[in-house]
Amino acid sequence: MNVKKIREDFPILATGIIYFDKAASSLTPEPVLRKELEFYREYRANIHRGAHRLTRHASKEYEAVYAKLAKFFNARESE
């Protein structure tokens, strides 16, 4: 694990702060912020709630992340 690389995903840490406020909130890494911005700009829609293109795309993205998380946690996608 490369801690320096991980810290680069949190630009606010470069300001010299030491962040301990994990109980109330947490920092969001840059890759997550970029993906959220993409979602809001390109295919903002509720998942599994319609038949239009935006809903299909949002559902596909959601399911892909769900599958990755299941694999990461060594769980079945149905869990």
C-alpha positions as CSV (number, residue, x, y, z in Angstrom):
1,M,0.0,0.0,0.0
2,N,1.4,3.4,-1.1
3,V,0.3,5.9,1.5
4,K,1.8,8.8,-0.4
5,K,-0.3,7.8,-3.5
6,I,-3.4,7.5,-1.3
7,R,-2.9,10.9,0.2
8,E,-2.7,12.5,-3.2
9,D,-6.4,11.6,-3.7
10,F,-7.2,14.0,-0.8
11,P,-5.8,17.4,-1.9
12,I,-6.9,19.1,1.3
13,L,-4.3,17.1,3.2
14,A,-1.6,19.1,1.3
15,T,-2.6,22.1,3.3
16,G,-1.0,20.7,6.4
17,I,-4.1,19.8,8.3
18,I,-4.4,16.7,10.5
19,Y,-7.9,15.4,10.0
20,F,-9.5,13.5,12.9
21,D,-13.2,14.3,12.4
22,K,-14.1,10.8,11.1
23,A,-17.1,10.3,13.3
24,A,-19.1,13.3,11.9
25,S,-17.9,13.2,8.3
26,S,-15.1,11.9,6.1
27,L,-13.0,13.3,3.3
28,T,-14.0,12.3,-0.2
29,P,-11.2,11.2,-2.5
30,E,-10.8,12.9,-5.9
31,P,-11.7,9.8,-8.0
32,V,-15.1,9.7,-6.2
33,L,-15.7,13.4,-6.6
34,R,-14.9,13.1,-10.4
35,K,-17.3,10.1,-10.8
36,E,-20.1,12.0,-8.8
37,L,-19.6,15.0,-11.0
38,E,-19.8,12.8,-14.2
39,F,-23.0,11.3,-12.8
40,Y,-24.7,14.7,-12.2
41,R,-23.5,16.1,-15.5
42,E,-24.1,13.2,-17.8
43,Y,-26.7,10.7,-16.6
44,R,-28.5,12.0,-13.4
45,A,-31.4,9.6,-12.9
46,N,-32.8,7.2,-10.3
47,I,-31.6,3.6,-10.7
48,H,-34.0,0.9,-11.7
49,R,-36.9,3.4,-11.9
50,G,-37.5,3.9,-15.5
51,A,-36.9,2.8,-19.1
52,H,-35.2,5.9,-20.5
53,R,-31.5,6.1,-21.5
54,L,-30.4,8.0,-18.3
55,T,-32.0,5.5,-16.0
56,R,-30.5,2.6,-17.9
57,H,-27.0,4.1,-17.8
58,A,-27.3,5.0,-14.1
59,S,-28.5,1.5,-13.3
60,K,-25.6,-0.1,-15.3
61,E,-23.0,2.1,-13.5
62,Y,-24.6,1.2,-10.1
63,E,-24.6,-2.5,-10.8
64,A,-21.0,-2.4,-11.9
65,V,-19.9,-0.7,-8.6
66,Y,-22.1,-3.1,-6.6
67,A,-20.3,-6.1,-8.3
68,K,-16.9,-4.6,-7.6
69,L,-17.7,-4.0,-3.9
70,A,-19.1,-7.6,-3.6
71,K,-15.8,-8.9,-5.0
72,F,-13.7,-6.6,-2.7
73,F,-15.6,-7.9,0.4
74,N,-15.6,-11.5,-0.9
75,A,-19.4,-11.5,-0.9
76,R,-22.0,-12.6,-3.4
77,E,-23.7,-9.8,-5.4
78,S,-27.0,-10.9,-3.9
79,E,-25.8,-10.2,-0.3
